[in-house]
Amino acid sequence: MLDVLFPTPEGMQPQMLFWIFLCYGYILFSAANLLSDGSELLLFIPEAAGLVGSVVLPVLGAVPDGMMVLFSGVGTLEKAQESVAVGVGALAGSTIMLLTIPWFLGVIGGRVDIEGGKCQYSREDKLTQTSIGGTLFRTGISYKPEIRANAKIMLMTSLTYLIIQVPAFMSDSQRRGHIGEEEIKRENSAEGAWALLAMVLCTVEFAAYLYVQYAASLPEEKTKTTSSADIIKEKISGWIGKLKDLLGSSGLAPAPSRNYASAIMRAQELGVKVWMEEFRKDWKLTDQNQEKNKALLDKVFFPKEFNDTLKYWFGKYATGPNGRISVQDVNQLLRDLGLTGYSADELFHKVDSNNDGDIDLEEFTECFKHLASMPPTPQVKGGAGRKRSSVASPGVQEDDEDEEEEEESVPEEFADLEPAEQRRQILMQSCYKMGLGTLLVLIFSDPMVDVLVEIGNQSGVPAFYVSFILAPLASNSSELVAAYNYASRRTSKTITIALNTLEGAACMNNTFCLGIFMGLIYFQGLAWKFTAETISIVVIQLAMAIIVLAESTQRVIHACGILMLFPGALALVYVLENYCGLD
């Protein structure tokens, strides 16, 4: 449809063809960055933050590859059969490149010292090994259990290739090179139904993966669904709350109601910092005298719904083996609330009434009163290098080895806005970037495919190899940068986000992109002539799954082996095609 706007690559001089490739590649690279930047803004929206690494970034990262696959199979039957090799190369190159090169860069950027088989995330100087031997064998990274879980999902979804590959192998002539329309139709007659089955399964796996990641991002506590009866109940609770406000001056009224029938759900949405700010605002705890604020709260009793919310926060911060809150947890809570000027030790000993070294749920209620009474720590306005939390920090204590997490920095242009306006502006900016990036991908993927086909024709190199190497440079460069940047913060949390994104991208290719491919095979009537490529994709994902499942700590020497899987995949395809006679 937009072909008239782009120069036809057939017959171009090599210099011009290379220049056109650079132009299209830069535009697709910029589009991928727009998609990445727009989705990363969602990290500052609490209800979306848990989905960014496993869902949003991989889905949007798969859009360029998916569009290349789609446009590679468009055209007359023989032309589509020839150019679809570009789509296979883009799919295989993207999957294998993302699981190898960015993974290696992530380990290099996020490595810390390893002592006694344990990564030293808690030390101030996390990386002291600088020699070659020390770097290779005594530094590395560790990741959380979800990386192993996602590796299993990745391996399971990669087996979908076999649904089309096995029947194709049984009926395929395994003849390489150009094939005529008659042979394409003959092979498709044996493969079409299997392609449809694979497309349906890819769709189901895609939806299931998104659901699993969404469910995994939810808090552990089970929340209630909001029905019409709940809405009416909340309205009545609001009216009762207004009446209780009128009685508040007597000192006998319960804490003011903010529809606590859905209090836990609201607490999850807002995060501990904004939730506490709302509580202070409700109770007008604006006095800079902590004792006066505390005296006000000591006069009231809290309703059951409010106590349930306190129990929710207690569960979030109680990280000790006995299910209670330690002094380290209190310190984390103070940081999440922005109360950095107060002593965690002093507060802990003040509320630990039985002096058993832990805070139980009853003592946590008293701890909450102290926290709510504390005047917020003054913040420096507009200072460079200032640390800022997210729009509403979820306040979840990570179960790392006492590592200190870095706070995410809200972009400077949003830093001084009110929380509600900040959230709205971030969402608008995110939608703008993701929308523009998607539009550019849709426009320039088709001409990029034509250029890659022509590069293969003029160089004599099969289109698969050309797109295997060149297509990921245009469509997946942002993942390389993002993986390194995340990992370079050197915490188990950020390493997990980085690797989660890469595994998620492989799952997207195995479901979203492969589903598009299967649709082309079925609806366009194409033949599946990619046995060697399929074996390479499945073998590399199997190897990565084995590496991830073997141990949750990876040393740099292991990362070097992972890096070598990328050229190894190309070598495997070459051997299978040229020495084993596979197509």
Secondary structure by P-SEA (a helix, b strand, c coil): cccccccccccccaaaaaaaaaaaaaaaaaaaaaaaaaaaaacccccccccccccaaaaaaaaaaaaaaaaaacccaaaaaaaaaaaaaaaaaaaaaaacaaaaaaaaaaccccccccccccccccccccccccccccccccccaaaaaaaaaaaaaaacccaaaaaaaaccccccccccaaaaaaaaaacaaaaaaaaaaaaaaaaaaaaaaaaaacccbbbbbbcaaaaaaaaaaaaaaaaaaaaccccccccccccccaaaaaaaaccaaaaaaaaaaaaccccccaaaaaaaaaaccccaaaaaaaaaaaaaccccccccccaaaaaaaaaaaccccccaaaaaaaacccccccccaaaaaaaaaaaaacccccccccccccccccccccccccccccbbbbccccccccccccaaaaaaaaaaaaaaaaaaaaaaaaacaaaaaaaaaaaaaaacccaaaaaaccccccccaaaaaaaaaaaccccaaaaaaaaaaaaaaaaaaacaaaaaaaaaaaccccccccaaaaaaaaaaaaaaaaaaaacccccaaaaaaaaaaaaaaaaaaaaaacccccc
